[in-house]
Amino acid sequence: MVQPKLSPACLGWKRDLPGPNDRPDEIPSLRENAPNHVDDVYMELSRRSSRIRGVLLLFIPFMLYATIIGVPGVIWSLLVDHPRAFTTSDWSTLWIAVFVLAIGVWMTAFLYLADVSPPRDLPIRFNRARRRIYVYGFHMVWWNPFTRWYVTTASYPWDDVRAELWEQWGVTSGGGLMIKWGVSLAIVKPGTNDVIERFHLSTYNHDLDNLWAYVCTYMQQGPQALPPCDIEPRDANDVPAYNLALRWAPRAEWPEAMDWESRSAGGSRGLEGGGEGW
């Protein structure tokens, strides 16, 4: 059955995937990955970006050299060691040097925070008993590394979840073509296609339909219907010792009330059933 498109549309939208209670079109699979946890009550999947975490830190020494030594040296030469009166060219050089210094400070702060500030993992939990999902997210302002970046957590009804496949094209600095695929989950107002929240389920370029089929199979039939996995589940905070960005990053820690609710089959600890965020 063809469903109306969601509004607003997902950036790079390609097609909608089956609804949360529809029969999956593909074979459920996570390939080389494994759930962080899975049992009859809930399943937790990782959304960590360890494949690229740590790369930005490699550029920081070059940025620091240019920012702390290179550009200030030019400014010092113009202001202190300059043997004659400033010309128009000298003023232009000075303002360019100050601008480059400001950009260098911004880039250094951004590269460090973008690699170290996000938690070690951004897990998402699917609770079969409660028919809810629990999302651990992170809010960052890419253009302002000096403002507060913070963790977000929220809970949504399973029946209000919609999955979308997206594809984005770009060009590298060398002129090469870059294509990226992913699956986004949209939360809609009950009975409508009006999106109130959207977040990524996966940004890896493989088995996107199979990943959503894995989630739907678990929620509809339980863990016994999932294909066997030879890979041992791992803790969301278990990271490689060699990856400094992940080692320095904060641990993924759910709020106590949400952690208990998302892992349990019923009851509450003073929580309202419709609470959407913690």
PyRosetta script that sets phi, psi and omega in degrees:
from pyrosetta import init, pose_from_sequence

init()
pose = pose_from_sequence("MVQPKLSPACLGWKRDLPGPNDRPDEIPSLRENAPNHVDDVYMELSRRSSRIRGVLLLFIPFMLYATIIGVPGVIWSLLVDHPRAFTTSDWSTLWIAVFVLAIGVWMTAFLYLADVSPPRDLPIRFNRARRRIYVYGFHMVWWNPFTRWYVTTASYPWDDVRAELWEQWGVTSGGGLMIKWGVSLAIVKPGTNDVIERFHLSTYNHDLDNLWAYVCTYMQQGPQALPPCDIEPRDANDVPAYNLALRWAPRAEWPEAMDWESRSAGGSRGLEGGGEGW")
pose.set_psi(1, 130.0)
pose.set_omega(1, -179.9)
pose.set_phi(2, -83.5)
pose.set_psi(2, 125.9)
pose.set_omega(2, -179.3)
pose.set_phi(3, -102.4)
pose.set_psi(3, 149.4)
pose.set_omega(3, 176.1)
pose.set_phi(4, -59.8)
pose.set_psi(4, 148.9)
pose.set_omega(4, 179.0)
pose.set_phi(5, -68.5)
pose.set_psi(5, 152.4)
pose.set_omega(5, 179.6)
pose.set_phi(6, -76.9)
pose.set_psi(6, 155.7)
pose.set_omega(6, 179.3)
pose.set_phi(7, -132.8)
pose.set_psi(7, 126.4)
pose.set_omega(7, 0.0)
pose.set_phi(8, -74.4)
pose.set_psi(8, 158.6)
pose.set_omega(8, -175.6)
pose.set_phi(9, -73.7)
pose.set_psi(9, 153.0)
pose.set_omega(9, 176.6)
pose.set_phi(10, -73.8)
pose.set_psi(10, 136.1)
pose.set_omega(10, 178.7)
pose.set_phi(11, -61.3)
pose.set_psi(11, 124.3)
pose.set_omega(11, -178.8)
pose.set_phi(12, 77.0)
pose.set_psi(12, 20.1)
pose.set_omega(12, -176.5)
pose.set_phi(13, -53.4)
pose.set_psi(13, 133.6)
pose.set_omega(13, 175.2)
pose.set_phi(14, -110.7)
pose.set_psi(14, -49.7)
pose.set_omega(14, 179.6)
pose.set_phi(15, -167.8)
pose.set_psi(15, 159.2)
pose.set_omega(15, 175.2)
pose.set_phi(16, -84.0)
pose.set_psi(16, 145.6)
pose.set_omega(16, 173.8)
pose.set_phi(17, -94.9)
pose.set_psi(17, 166.4)
pose.set_omega(17, -178.7)
pose.set_phi(18, -53.2)
pose.set_psi(18, 150.4)
pose.set_omega(18, -179.9)
pose.set_phi(19, -65.9)
pose.set_psi(19, 168.4)
pose.set_omega(19, -175.3)
pose.set_phi(20, -62.0)
pose.set_psi(20, -24.6)
pose.set_omega(20, -178.7)
pose.set_phi(21, -113.8)
pose.set_psi(21, 9.7)
pose.set_omega(21, 176.5)
pose.set_phi(22, -86.9)
pose.set_psi(22, 156.8)
pose.set_omega(22, 177.3)
pose.set_phi(23, -69.2)
pose.set_psi(23, 127.5)
pose.set_omega(23, -179.7)
pose.set_phi(24, -61.7)
pose.set_psi(24, 145.2)
pose.set_omega(24, 179.3)
pose.set_phi(25, -84.0)
pose.set_psi(25, -23.0)
pose.set_omega(25, -174.0)
pose.set_phi(26, -116.4)
pose.set_psi(26, 167.9)
pose.set_omega(26, 177.1)
pose.set_phi(27, -75.8)
pose.set_psi(27, 128.9)
pose.set_omega(27, 179.8)
pose.set_phi(28, -65.3)
pose.set_psi(28, 132.9)
pose.set_omega(28, -178.0)
pose.set_phi(29, -162.4)
pose.set_psi(29, 146.0)
pose.set_omega(29, 171.9)
pose.set_phi(30, -116.1)
pose.set_psi(30, 1.4)
pose.set_omega(30, -177.1)
pose.set_phi(31, 53.6)
pose.set_psi(31, -118.2)
pose.set_omega(31, -174.3)
pose.set_phi(32, -83.1)
pose.set_psi(32, -1.2)
pose.set_omega(32, 179.6)
pose.set_phi(33, -94.2)
pose.set_psi(33, 169.7)
pose.set_omega(33, 176.6)
pose.set_phi(34, -143.5)
pose.set_psi(34, 151.0)
pose.set_omega(34, 176.7)
pose.set_phi(35, -62.8)
pose.set_psi(35, 149.4)
pose.set_omega(35, 171.4)
pose.set_phi(36, -63.1)
pose.set_psi(36, -34.2)
pose.set_omega(36, 180.0)
pose.set_phi(37, -160.9)
pose.set_psi(37, 145.3)
pose.set_omega(37, 174.5)
pose.set_phi(38, -153.5)
pose.set_psi(38, 130.6)
pose.set_omega(38, 172.4)
pose.set_phi(39, -153.0)
pose.set_psi(39, -166.9)
pose.set_omega(39, -176.8)
pose.set_phi(40, -69.3)
pose.set_psi(40, -20.1)
pose.set_omega(40, -175.3)
pose.set_phi(41, -94.5)
pose.set_psi(41, -49.9)
pose.set_omega(41, -177.1)
pose.set_phi(42, -148.3)
pose.set_psi(42, 159.5)
pose.set_omega(42, 175.4)
pose.set_phi(43, -128.1)
pose.set_psi(43, 134.9)
pose.set_omega(43, 176.4)
pose.set_phi(44, -115.5)
pose.set_psi(44, 127.2)
pose.set_omega(44, 177.2)
pose.set_phi(45, -110.2)
pose.set_psi(45, 147.8)
pose.set_omega(45, 178.7)
pose.set_phi(46, -85.3)
pose.set_psi(46, 143.7)
pose.set_omega(46, 170.9)
pose.set_phi(47, -125.9)
pose.set_psi(47, 30.9)
pose.set_omega(47, -177.8)
pose.set_phi(48, -70.3)
pose.set_psi(48, 154.7)
pose.set_omega(48, -179.9)
pose.set_phi(49, -113.7)
pose.set_psi(49, 41.9)
pose.set_omega(49, -174.6)
pose.set_phi(50, -65.8)
pose.set_psi(50, -14.9)
pose.set_omega(50, 179.4)
pose.set_phi(51, -68.7)
pose.set_psi(51, -23.8)
pose.set_omega(51, -179.9)
pose.set_phi(52, -121.2)
pose.set_psi(52, -13.3)
pose.set_omega(52, 179.6)
pose.set_phi(53, -62.6)
pose.set_psi(53, 135.8)
pose.set_omega(53, -179.1)
pose.set_phi(54, 102.1)
pose.set_psi(54, -18.1)
pose.set_omega(54, -178.4)
pose.set_phi(55, -70.7)
pose.set_psi(55, -41.4)
pose.set_omega(55, -177.1)
pose.set_phi(56, -63.5)
pose.set_psi(56, -31.4)
pose.set_omega(56, 179.5)
pose.set_phi(57, -61.4)
pose.set_psi(57, -26.7)
pose.set_omega(57, -178.2)
pose.set_phi(58, -66.7)
pose.set_psi(58, -24.9)
pose.set_omega(58, -177.8)
pose.set_phi(59, -87.4)
pose.set_psi(59, -13.6)
pose.set_omega(59, -175.1)
pose.set_phi(60, -63.1)
pose.set_psi(60, -43.2)
pose.set_omega(60, 178.2)
pose.set_phi(61, -56.3)
pose.set_psi(61, -38.4)
pose.set_omega(61, 179.2)
pose.set_phi(62, -68.7)
pose.set_psi(62, -39.9)
pose.set_omega(62, 178.5)
pose.set_phi(63, -66.2)
pose.set_psi(63, -39.4)
pose.set_omega(63, 179.5)
pose.set_phi(64, -65.2)
pose.set_psi(64, -40.3)
pose.set_omega(64, 179.2)
pose.set_phi(65, -61.6)
pose.set_psi(65, -47.6)
pose.set_omega(65, -178.9)
pose.set_phi(66, -67.2)
pose.set_psi(66, -36.2)
pose.set_omega(66, -175.0)
pose.set_phi(67, -79.0)
pose.set_psi(67, -42.2)
pose.set_omega(67, -173.1)
pose.set_phi(68, -90.0)
pose.set_psi(68, -31.9)
pose.set_omega(68, -174.7)
pose.set_phi(69, -109.4)
pose.set_psi(69, -52.7)
pose.set_omega(69, -172.9)
pose.set_phi(70, -63.8)
pose.set_psi(70, -61.8)
pose.set_omega(70, -175.1)
pose.set_phi(71, -67.2)
pose.set_psi(71, -46.8)
pose.set_omega(71, 177.2)
pose.set_phi(72, -57.9)
pose.set_psi(72, -31.2)
pose.set_omega(72, 177.5)
pose.set_phi(73, -63.3)
pose.set_psi(73, -38.6)
pose.set_omega(73, 178.0)
pose.set_phi(74, -66.7)
pose.set_psi(74, -43.8)
pose.set_omega(74, -179.8)
pose.set_phi(75, -63.8)
pose.set_psi(75, -42.5)
pose.set_omega(75, 178.5)
pose.set_phi(76, -61.1)
pose.set_psi(76, -41.7)
pose.set_omega(76, -179.3)
pose.set_phi(77, -63.5)
pose.set_psi(77, -37.7)
pose.set_omega(77, -178.8)
pose.set_phi(78, -73.6)
pose.set_psi(78, -40.1)
pose.set_omega(78, -173.4)
pose.set_phi(79, -85.9)
pose.set_psi(79, -33.0)
pose.set_omega(79, -172.6)
pose.set_phi(80, -108.3)
pose.set_psi(80, -48.5)
pose.set_omega(80, -174.2)
pose.set_phi(81, -89.6)
pose.set_psi(81, -0.1)
pose.set_omega(81, -176.2)
pose.set_phi(82, -68.3)
pose.set_psi(82, 123.9)
pose.set_omega(82, -174.4)
pose.set_phi(83, -84.4)
pose.set_psi(83, -5.8)
pose.set_omega(83, -174.0)
pose.set_phi(84, -142.1)
pose.set_psi(84, 177.7)
pose.set_omega(84, 179.5)
pose.set_phi(85, -67.6)
pose.set_psi(85, 151.2)
pose.set_omega(85, -179.0)
pose.set_phi(86, -66.8)
pose.set_psi(86, 135.1)
pose.set_omega(86, 172.1)
pose.set_phi(87, -100.6)
pose.set_psi(87, 174.3)
pose.set_omega(87, 176.9)
pose.set_phi(88, -60.8)
pose.set_psi(88, -38.4)
pose.set_omega(88, 178.5)
pose.set_phi(89, -64.3)
pose.set_psi(89, -39.0)
pose.set_omega(89, 178.8)
pose.set_phi(90, -63.9)
pose.set_psi(90, -44.1)
pose.set_omega(90, 178.7)
pose.set_phi(91, -62.7)
pose.set_psi(91, -40.3)
pose.set_omega(91, 178.1)
pose.set_phi(92, -61.7)
pose.set_psi(92, -44.4)
pose.set_omega(92, 179.1)
pose.set_phi(93, -62.7)
pose.set_psi(93, -39.9)
pose.set_omega(93, -179.8)
pose.set_phi(94, -63.9)
pose.set_psi(94, -46.8)
pose.set_omega(94, -179.0)
pose.set_phi(95, -66.4)
pose.set_psi(95, -37.0)
pose.set_omega(95, 176.4)
pose.set_phi(96, -63.9)
pose.set_psi(96, -40.9)
pose.set_omega(96, 179.8)
pose.set_phi(97, -64.2)
pose.set_psi(97, -41.4)
pose.set_omega(97, 178.5)
pose.set_phi(98, -64.8)
pose.set_psi(98, -40.9)
pose.set_omega(98, 178.7)
pose.set_phi(99, -63.7)
pose.set_psi(99, -45.1)
pose.set_omega(99, 178.9)
pose.set_phi(100, -63.5)
pose.set_psi(100, -37.4)
pose.set_omega(100, 177.6)
pose.set_phi(101, -62.1)
pose.set_psi(101, -44.5)
pose.set_omega(101, 179.5)
pose.set_phi(102, -63.2)
pose.set_psi(102, -42.6)
pose.set_omega(102, 178.5)
pose.set_phi(103, -64.0)
pose.set_psi(103, -38.8)
pose.set_omega(103, 179.8)
pose.set_phi(104, -64.4)
pose.set_psi(104, -41.6)
pose.set_omega(104, 177.3)
pose.set_phi(105, -63.2)
pose.set_psi(105, -43.8)
pose.set_omega(105, 179.0)
pose.set_phi(106, -61.6)
pose.set_psi(106, -46.9)
pose.set_omega(106, -177.4)
pose.set_phi(107, -64.9)
pose.set_psi(107, -41.0)
pose.set_omega(107, 179.9)
pose.set_phi(108, -62.3)
pose.set_psi(108, -46.2)
pose.set_omega(108, 179.0)
pose.set_phi(109, -63.7)
pose.set_psi(109, -42.1)
pose.set_omega(109, -178.6)
pose.set_phi(110, -66.1)
pose.set_psi(110, -46.1)
pose.set_omega(110, -178.5)
pose.set_phi(111, -59.8)
pose.set_psi(111, -41.6)
pose.set_omega(111, -179.4)
pose.set_phi(112, -67.8)
pose.set_psi(112, -50.7)
pose.set_omega(112, -176.3)
pose.set_phi(113, -67.7)
pose.set_psi(113, -37.6)
pose.set_omega(113, -179.5)
pose.set_phi(114, -64.3)
pose.set_psi(114, -28.4)
pose.set_omega(114, -178.9)
pose.set_phi(115, -91.7)
pose.set_psi(115, -29.2)
pose.set_omega(115, -171.5)
pose.set_phi(116, -107.3)
pose.set_psi(116, -31.9)
pose.set_omega(116, -174.1)
pose.set_phi(117, -69.9)
pose.set_psi(117, -41.7)
pose.set_omega(117, 179.8)
pose.set_phi(118, -60.7)
pose.set_psi(118, 144.7)
pose.set_omega(118, 178.8)
pose.set_phi(119, -59.3)
pose.set_psi(119, 164.8)
pose.set_omega(119, -178.4)
pose.set_phi(120, -60.3)
pose.set_psi(120, -28.6)
pose.set_omega(120, 178.6)
pose.set_phi(121, -149.2)
pose.set_psi(121, 156.5)
pose.set_omega(121, 173.7)
pose.set_phi(122, -121.9)
pose.set_psi(122, 71.8)
pose.set_omega(122, -172.7)
pose.set_phi(123, -68.8)
pose.set_psi(123, 159.0)
pose.set_omega(123, 174.5)
pose.set_phi(124, -132.8)
pose.set_psi(124, 133.0)
pose.set_omega(124, -176.4)
pose.set_phi(125, -111.9)
pose.set_psi(125, 137.9)
pose.set_omega(125, 176.9)
pose.set_phi(126, -116.1)
pose.set_psi(126, 112.0)
pose.set_omega(126, -177.3)
pose.set_phi(127, -100.4)
pose.set_psi(127, 111.6)
pose.set_omega(127, -178.4)
pose.set_phi(128, -69.9)
pose.set_psi(128, -39.5)
pose.set_omega(128, -175.1)
pose.set_phi(129, -65.4)
pose.set_psi(129, -41.9)
pose.set_omega(129, -178.6)
pose.set_phi(130, -91.5)
pose.set_psi(130, -12.9)
pose.set_omega(130, -175.5)
pose.set_phi(131, 54.9)
pose.set_psi(131, 51.6)
pose.set_omega(131, 178.4)
pose.set_phi(132, -137.6)
pose.set_psi(132, 158.1)
pose.set_omega(132, 172.8)
pose.set_phi(133, -117.4)
pose.set_psi(133, 151.0)
pose.set_omega(133, -177.3)
pose.set_phi(134, -128.1)
pose.set_psi(134, 123.0)
pose.set_omega(134, -170.6)
pose.set_phi(135, -115.0)
pose.set_psi(135, 126.3)
pose.set_omega(135, 175.9)
pose.set_phi(136, -103.7)
pose.set_psi(136, 111.8)
pose.set_omega(136, -175.3)
pose.set_phi(137, -122.6)
pose.set_psi(137, -177.2)
pose.set_omega(137, -178.7)
pose.set_phi(138, -145.5)
pose.set_psi(138, 129.7)
pose.set_omega(138, 179.7)
pose.set_phi(139, -102.2)
pose.set_psi(139, 122.3)
pose.set_omega(139, 177.3)
pose.set_phi(140, -131.8)
pose.set_psi(140, 150.3)
pose.set_omega(140, 176.0)
pose.set_phi(141, -113.3)
pose.set_psi(141, 98.7)
pose.set_omega(141, -169.7)
pose.set_phi(142, -61.0)
pose.set_psi(142, -30.6)
pose.set_omega(142, -176.4)
pose.set_phi(143, -85.6)
pose.set_psi(143, -7.3)
pose.set_omega(143, -178.9)
pose.set_phi(144, -135.3)
pose.set_psi(144, 87.1)
pose.set_omega(144, 179.9)
pose.set_phi(145, -72.4)
pose.set_psi(145, -4.0)
pose.set_omega(145, -177.4)
pose.set_phi(146, -98.5)
pose.set_psi(146, -1.0)
pose.set_omega(146, 175.2)
pose.set_phi(147, -93.1)
pose.set_psi(147, 177.8)
pose.set_omega(147, -176.0)
pose.set_phi(148, -82.0)
pose.set_psi(148, 124.8)
pose.set_omega(148, 170.8)
pose.set_phi(149, -103.4)
pose.set_psi(149, 140.4)
pose.set_omega(149, -170.7)
pose.set_phi(150, -149.2)
pose.set_psi(150, 160.1)
pose.set_omega(150, 178.3)
pose.set_phi(151, -80.1)
pose.set_psi(151, 144.0)
pose.set_omega(151, 174.3)
pose.set_phi(152, -125.2)
pose.set_psi(152, 145.4)
pose.set_omega(152, 174.6)
pose.set_phi(153, -135.5)
pose.set_psi(153, 143.5)
pose.set_omega(153, -178.6)
pose.set_phi(154, -154.3)
pose.set_psi(154, 159.5)
pose.set_omega(154, 179.2)
pose.set_phi(155, -129.2)
pose.set_psi(155, 138.9)
pose.set_omega(155, -178.3)
pose.set_phi(156, -138.8)
pose.set_psi(156, 151.6)
pose.set_omega(156, 175.1)
pose.set_phi(157, -67.2)
pose.set_psi(157, 139.3)
pose.set_omega(157, 179.6)
pose.set_phi(158, -60.2)
pose.set_psi(158, -36.9)
pose.set_omega(158, -176.6)
pose.set_phi(159, -68.1)
pose.set_psi(159, -15.7)
pose.set_omega(159, -179.2)
pose.set_phi(160, -96.5)
pose.set_psi(160, 8.3)
pose.set_omega(160, -177.5)
pose.set_phi(161, -92.3)
pose.set_psi(161, 135.9)
pose.set_omega(161, 174.0)
pose.set_phi(162, -129.1)
pose.set_psi(162, 141.1)
pose.set_omega(162, -178.6)
pose.set_phi(163, -110.4)
pose.set_psi(163, 137.9)
pose.set_omega(163, -178.8)
pose.set_phi(164, -131.9)
pose.set_psi(164, 139.3)
pose.set_omega(164, 174.5)
pose.set_phi(165, -95.9)
pose.set_psi(165, 130.3)
pose.set_omega(165, -179.7)
pose.set_phi(166, -127.1)
pose.set_psi(166, 160.4)
pose.set_omega(166, -179.8)
pose.set_phi(167, -146.0)
pose.set_psi(167, 130.2)
pose.set_omega(167, -179.8)
pose.set_phi(168, -126.3)
pose.set_psi(168, 139.5)
pose.set_omega(168, 179.8)
pose.set_phi(169, -110.8)
pose.set_psi(169, 145.2)
pose.set_omega(169, 177.8)
pose.set_phi(170, -152.7)
pose.set_psi(170, 175.6)
pose.set_omega(170, -179.1)
pose.set_phi(171, -126.0)
pose.set_psi(171, 131.6)
pose.set_omega(171, 177.8)
pose.set_phi(172, -75.4)
pose.set_psi(172, 168.5)
pose.set_omega(172, 179.4)
pose.set_phi(173, -61.9)
pose.set_psi(173, -23.8)
pose.set_omega(173, 178.8)
pose.set_phi(174, -89.3)
pose.set_psi(174, 3.1)
pose.set_omega(174, 178.7)
pose.set_phi(175, 91.9)
pose.set_psi(175, 2.6)
pose.set_omega(175, 179.3)
pose.set_phi(176, -79.0)
pose.set_psi(176, 152.3)
pose.set_omega(176, 179.9)
pose.set_phi(177, -83.5)
pose.set_psi(177, 135.1)
pose.set_omega(177, 179.7)
pose.set_phi(178, -126.5)
pose.set_psi(178, 126.4)
pose.set_omega(178, -179.2)
pose.set_phi(179, -123.1)
pose.set_psi(179, 135.1)
pose.set_omega(179, -179.3)
pose.set_phi(180, -131.5)
pose.set_psi(180, 135.4)
pose.set_omega(180, 178.0)
pose.set_phi(181, -116.2)
pose.set_psi(181, 162.1)
pose.set_omega(181, 175.8)
pose.set_phi(182, -171.7)
pose.set_psi(182, 172.7)
pose.set_omega(182, 174.4)
pose.set_phi(183, -120.5)
pose.set_psi(183, 126.3)
pose.set_omega(183, 175.9)
pose.set_phi(184, -108.6)
pose.set_psi(184, 146.2)
pose.set_omega(184, 173.4)
pose.set_phi(185, -106.2)
pose.set_psi(185, 128.3)
pose.set_omega(185, 177.9)
pose.set_phi(186, -110.4)
pose.set_psi(186, 140.2)
pose.set_omega(186, 175.0)
pose.set_phi(187, -105.4)
pose.set_psi(187, 124.2)
pose.set_omega(187, -176.5)
pose.set_phi(188, -110.4)
pose.set_psi(188, 157.4)
pose.set_omega(188, 172.0)
pose.set_phi(189, -65.7)
pose.set_psi(189, 136.6)
pose.set_omega(189, -177.6)
pose.set_phi(190, -52.1)
pose.set_psi(190, 129.6)
pose.set_omega(190, 177.5)
pose.set_phi(191, 79.2)
pose.set_psi(191, 6.2)
pose.set_omega(191, -179.1)
pose.set_phi(192, -133.5)
pose.set_psi(192, 178.2)
pose.set_omega(192, 172.6)
pose.set_phi(193, -113.1)
pose.set_psi(193, 22.2)
pose.set_omega(193, 178.6)
pose.set_phi(194, -84.3)
pose.set_psi(194, 116.9)
pose.set_omega(194, -176.6)
pose.set_phi(195, -78.9)
pose.set_psi(195, 129.5)
pose.set_omega(195, 176.4)
pose.set_phi(196, -107.5)
pose.set_psi(196, -16.4)
pose.set_omega(196, 178.3)
pose.set_phi(197, -160.1)
pose.set_psi(197, 148.7)
pose.set_omega(197, 178.4)
pose.set_phi(198, -146.9)
pose.set_psi(198, 139.4)
pose.set_omega(198, 179.8)
pose.set_phi(199, -153.5)
pose.set_psi(199, 160.9)
pose.set_omega(199, -177.3)
pose.set_phi(200, -79.3)
pose.set_psi(200, 138.2)
pose.set_omega(200, 167.2)
pose.set_phi(201, -92.5)
pose.set_psi(201, -39.2)
pose.set_omega(201, 178.4)
pose.set_phi(202, -156.0)
pose.set_psi(202, 144.1)
pose.set_omega(202, 173.8)
pose.set_phi(203, -122.9)
pose.set_psi(203, 20.8)
pose.set_omega(203, 176.1)
pose.set_phi(204, -87.3)
pose.set_psi(204, 150.8)
pose.set_omega(204, -171.3)
pose.set_phi(205, -94.3)
pose.set_psi(205, 44.9)
pose.set_omega(205, 176.9)
pose.set_phi(206, -159.9)
pose.set_psi(206, 151.7)
pose.set_omega(206, 172.2)
pose.set_phi(207, 50.4)
pose.set_psi(207, 44.8)
pose.set_omega(207, -177.6)
pose.set_phi(208, -73.7)
pose.set_psi(208, -43.2)
pose.set_omega(208, 176.4)
pose.set_phi(209, -63.9)
pose.set_psi(209, -38.7)
pose.set_omega(209, -177.8)
pose.set_phi(210, -68.3)
pose.set_psi(210, -33.4)
pose.set_omega(210, 178.3)
pose.set_phi(211, -65.5)
pose.set_psi(211, -47.1)
pose.set_omega(211, 178.4)
pose.set_phi(212, -65.1)
pose.set_psi(212, -36.5)
pose.set_omega(212, 176.1)
pose.set_phi(213, -62.6)
pose.set_psi(213, -36.0)
pose.set_omega(213, 177.8)
pose.set_phi(214, -62.6)
pose.set_psi(214, -46.0)
pose.set_omega(214, -180.0)
pose.set_phi(215, -63.9)
pose.set_psi(215, -47.9)
pose.set_omega(215, -178.2)
pose.set_phi(216, -63.8)
pose.set_psi(216, -39.4)
pose.set_omega(216, 179.1)
pose.set_phi(217, -62.7)
pose.set_psi(217, -41.4)
pose.set_omega(217, 177.8)
pose.set_phi(218, -63.3)
pose.set_psi(218, -48.6)
pose.set_omega(218, -176.5)
pose.set_phi(219, -67.6)
pose.set_psi(219, -32.0)
pose.set_omega(219, -177.3)
pose.set_phi(220, -87.2)
pose.set_psi(220, -36.0)
pose.set_omega(220, -172.4)
pose.set_phi(221, -121.9)
pose.set_psi(221, -17.9)
pose.set_omega(221, 179.8)
pose.set_phi(222, 99.1)
pose.set_psi(222, 172.7)
pose.set_omega(222, -175.3)
pose.set_phi(223, -65.0)
pose.set_psi(223, -25.1)
pose.set_omega(223, -179.3)
pose.set_phi(224, -66.8)
pose.set_psi(224, -19.3)
pose.set_omega(224, 179.7)
pose.set_phi(225, -88.8)
pose.set_psi(225, -7.1)
pose.set_omega(225, -179.5)
pose.set_phi(226, -80.4)
pose.set_psi(226, 149.9)
pose.set_omega(226, 176.8)
pose.set_phi(227, -66.5)
pose.set_psi(227, 148.4)
pose.set_omega(227, 178.8)
pose.set_phi(228, -63.0)
pose.set_psi(228, 147.3)
pose.set_omega(228, -179.2)
pose.set_phi(229, -125.6)
pose.set_psi(229, 126.4)
pose.set_omega(229, -179.1)
pose.set_phi(230, -84.9)
pose.set_psi(230, -8.5)
pose.set_omega(230, -177.9)
pose.set_phi(231, -91.2)
pose.set_psi(231, 131.8)
pose.set_omega(231, -179.8)
pose.set_phi(232, -71.9)
pose.set_psi(232, 136.5)
pose.set_omega(232, 174.3)
pose.set_phi(233, -59.0)
pose.set_psi(233, 151.5)
pose.set_omega(233, 179.4)
pose.set_phi(234, -129.5)
pose.set_psi(234, 152.2)
pose.set_omega(234, 178.6)
pose.set_phi(235, -67.2)
pose.set_psi(235, 143.0)
pose.set_omega(235, -177.9)
pose.set_phi(236, -60.0)
pose.set_psi(236, -26.0)
pose.set_omega(236, -177.4)
pose.set_phi(237, -98.1)
pose.set_psi(237, 4.8)
pose.set_omega(237, 178.0)
pose.set_phi(238, -84.4)
pose.set_psi(238, 108.9)
pose.set_omega(238, -174.9)
pose.set_phi(239, -125.5)
pose.set_psi(239, 156.8)
pose.set_omega(239, 179.5)
pose.set_phi(240, -63.0)
pose.set_psi(240, 141.0)
pose.set_omega(240, -179.0)
pose.set_phi(241, -66.9)
pose.set_psi(241, -26.7)
pose.set_omega(241, -176.3)
pose.set_phi(242, -80.7)
pose.set_psi(242, -15.4)
pose.set_omega(242, -177.8)
pose.set_phi(243, -90.2)
pose.set_psi(243, 97.4)
pose.set_omega(243, -174.8)
pose.set_phi(244, -63.8)
pose.set_psi(244, -35.9)
pose.set_omega(244, -179.1)
pose.set_phi(245, -61.2)
pose.set_psi(245, -44.1)
pose.set_omega(245, 179.8)
pose.set_phi(246, -72.7)
pose.set_psi(246, -34.4)
pose.set_omega(246, 179.1)
pose.set_phi(247, -67.0)
pose.set_psi(247, -35.5)
pose.set_omega(247, -179.6)
pose.set_phi(248, -84.0)
pose.set_psi(248, -16.8)
pose.set_omega(248, -177.1)
pose.set_phi(249, -69.6)
pose.set_psi(249, 152.1)
pose.set_omega(249, 178.1)
pose.set_phi(250, -67.4)
pose.set_psi(250, 151.7)
pose.set_omega(250, 177.6)
pose.set_phi(251, -71.7)
pose.set_psi(251, 149.1)
pose.set_omega(251, 174.6)
pose.set_phi(252, -79.5)
pose.set_psi(252, 109.6)
pose.set_omega(252, -176.8)
pose.set_phi(253, -129.9)
pose.set_psi(253, 113.8)
pose.set_omega(253, 179.2)
pose.set_phi(254, -71.0)
pose.set_psi(254, 149.6)
pose.set_omega(254, 168.9)
pose.set_phi(255, -57.2)
pose.set_psi(255, 142.6)
pose.set_omega(255, -172.4)
pose.set_phi(256, -54.0)
pose.set_psi(256, -46.7)
pose.set_omega(256, -177.5)
pose.set_phi(257, -64.7)
pose.set_psi(257, -43.4)
pose.set_omega(257, 179.8)
pose.set_phi(258, -69.8)
pose.set_psi(258, -37.2)
pose.set_omega(258, 178.3)
pose.set_phi(259, -59.7)
pose.set_psi(259, -45.4)
pose.set_omega(259, 179.6)
pose.set_phi(260, -66.2)
pose.set_psi(260, -45.6)
pose.set_omega(260, -178.1)
pose.set_phi(261, -64.3)
pose.set_psi(261, -42.5)
pose.set_omega(261, -175.4)
pose.set_phi(262, -69.4)
pose.set_psi(262, -19.1)
pose.set_omega(262, -179.3)
pose.set_phi(263, -103.3)
pose.set_psi(263, 0.6)
pose.set_omega(263, -174.9)
pose.set_phi(264, -114.8)
pose.set_psi(264, 164.7)
pose.set_omega(264, -175.2)
pose.set_phi(265, -94.3)
pose.set_psi(265, -16.1)
pose.set_omega(265, -177.6)
pose.set_phi(266, -175.4)
pose.set_psi(266, 176.4)
pose.set_omega(266, -178.2)
pose.set_phi(267, 79.7)
pose.set_psi(267, 178.2)
pose.set_omega(267, 179.9)
pose.set_phi(268, -155.1)
pose.set_psi(268, 165.5)
pose.set_omega(268, 175.3)
pose.set_phi(269, -118.0)
pose.set_psi(269, 62.4)
pose.set_omega(269, -179.9)
pose.set_phi(270, 75.6)
pose.set_psi(270, 18.9)
pose.set_omega(270, -179.7)
pose.set_phi(271, -96.7)
pose.set_psi(271, 144.7)
pose.set_omega(271, 173.6)
pose.set_phi(272, -84.2)
pose.set_psi(272, 143.7)
pose.set_omega(272, -175.0)
pose.set_phi(273, -63.0)
pose.set_psi(273, -27.3)
pose.set_omega(273, -177.5)
pose.set_phi(274, -98.2)
pose.set_psi(274, 8.9)
pose.set_omega(274, -178.1)
pose.set_phi(275, -60.3)
pose.set_psi(275, 125.2)
pose.set_omega(275, -174.0)
pose.set_phi(276, -99.0)
pose.set_psi(276, -16.8)
pose.set_omega(276, -176.7)
pose.set_phi(277, -149.4)
pose.set_psi(277, 155.7)
pose.set_omega(277, 177.9)
pose.set_phi(278, -125.0)
pose.dump_pdb("model.pdb")
